[in-house]
Amino acid sequence: MTELSFVELDGAVMTALLDRDLARASARAGIPLTDFFLTDSALWLWRYRLGQMAGDPARANWCGRLAVCGPGGAVVGHGGFHGPPDDRGMVELGYAVDPAFRRRGYARATLTELLRRAAAAPGVSTVRASIRPDNVASLATIAGFGFTEAGELWDEEDGMETLYEVPAARFLSAS
């Protein structure tokens, strides 16, 4: 499996990215970032996450991580959760891989690491992924992790999505 680690994507990094200051964001993150972090969808996400963290600072530990390939490697994407566990113990994950690094196992590696983190966190019993039915790559990525269909929802940004859930405890001893 592809080796991957996470580096926190904090509010100062997100603010620098929103300012389109890649050099400042990279310096704050401690690792070079690419234009992938300045795309329209990424900028929307940083703005949204900063708003969430301003409303509830406890979300900062859940919202964003840079996905880094191996020790001292390249930043291949980002991942995190929409927030801390809800009253059911559910967290929803999200991740994206830079197109320059796709089809190399980084999405699965990011998903694996997010599932491990969720399983190790107090209060998390269920992990959710919401995926558009036409997103074949994301559906293939979650295959084999034990996710089961749990319903549908309309997302203002992405349209109709299918909800998939898996018990977090399944990943407690995953290596």
Salt bridges, closest charged atoms under 4 A:
ASP10 OD2 - ARG28 NH2 2.61
ASP19 OD2 - ARG24 NH2 2.81
ASP21 OD2 - ARG24 NH1 3.43
GLU92 OE2 - HIS82 NE2 3.32
GLU113 OE1 - ARG116 NH1 3.72
GLU113 OE2 - ARG117 NE 3.47
ASP134 OD1 - ARG132 NE 3.03
GLU165 OE2 - ARG88 NH2 3.18
GLU165 OE2 - ARG128 NH2 2.60
